[in-house]
Amino acid sequence: MPIRVTLDEVITRKRIKARDLAAEVGISETQLSLFRSGKVKGIRFRTLAKMCAVLQCQPADLLGYDFDPNDLADAEPD
């Protein structure tokens, strides 16, 4: 998948524990762990916004994108 979750880098840079982040955002440690590992299919904007507020960052700091032209062929129509 071309979308990468870079949350671990931000957590390390901000020196916050994942457990504390989960508590402040209001999600379970399991949900946060699944997001960190990229094993989720989506995230609510509200949750993403809370993460950004707690970490004082932008959504782009938590997610990355690696372009692959082959992904265009696999894209679902809007």
Secondary structure, 3 states (H helix, E strand, C coil): CCEEECHHHHHHHHCCCHHHHHHHHCCCHHHHHHHHHCCCCCCCHHHHHHHHHHHCCCHHHHEEECCCCHHHHHCCCC
